[in-house]
Amino acid sequence: MNLVILTGAGISAESGVPTFRGPDGLWEGHRVEDVATPEAFERDPLLVHTFYNLRRAKLLDGTIHPNPAHLALAKLARSKEHQLLLVTQNIDDLHERAGSPEVLHMHGELLKSRCTDCGAVTPCREDIGRSSVCPACGHIDCLRPHVVWFGEMPIGLDEIGAAISRADLFVAIGTSGLVYPAAGFVSWARQAGVRTLEINLEESAGSGTFHETRRGPAGEIVPQWVAEL
Ligand code: OAD
């Protein structure tokens, strides 16, 4: 089978990575949209760096590991029977740690920085600040997280669109269906006549658009579903 799988923050929740929209929808009193925009970075770079530095440090503190959902998708990716494009909105590296050979990070990666002067994207496991130096061009105060902010173009949309149009099944796992264009992939799939499945703990904004929805924690439901395939 030809599959496109889209994952969101919900797949990493059981690994201990906080989702974006907690119960109060806020981070330290800020709306996510207020710390994840180019305007916020221009206005208050320290606040934006702190938001991502805390997330990066947490990802690397040794307490976070891939869960059975990441592992089941990695097993699926390695099976010869199916063709899979794994797209994630997540900026963590848990799909890679689980062994997924190729992951399209449409919203970028926390463990990479990008230079606003020379454009180089380089591995990054440390805090970024205004005194950080670009490893490629040596300039100072020019690094930003390699993440896609609100108002910026997600990565790989052409590839994702092409893969969805020739897929047999589109699956969305642990995503609230609130952030476009990812939230619209299910409609792209339906327009192309592709079957659609949602796996989520709760009803999401997009639940009604899927042919089928399965409710429950990704760590349980995803391995069950992969075993059924
Ligand atoms: P959200 O935090 O908006 O939504 C997480 C979803 O996961 C919700 O629908 C939960 O019901 C579900 N969920 C939580 N725990 C789960 C579990 N154990 N098993 C299954 N589902 C679970 O996260 P995203 O939809 O990924 O963008 O957010 C989309 C984008 O908004 C992010 O990529 C980020 C953010 O702003 C950018 O930074 C550009």
Boltz pocket constraint, residues with backbone or C-beta under 6 A from the ligand:
constraints:
  - pocket:
      binder: B
      contacts: [[A, 7], [A, 8], [A, 9], [A, 10], [A, 11], [A, 13], [A, 14], [A, 19], [A, 20], [A, 21], [A, 22], [A, 32], [A, 36], [A, 89], [A, 90], [A, 107], [A, 148], [A, 149], [A, 150], [A, 173], [A, 174], [A, 175], [A, 176], [A, 177], [A, 178], [A, 179], [A, 199], [A, 200], [A, 201], [A, 202], [A, 203], [A, 204], [A, 216], [A, 217], [A, 218], [A, 219]]
      max_distance: 6.0
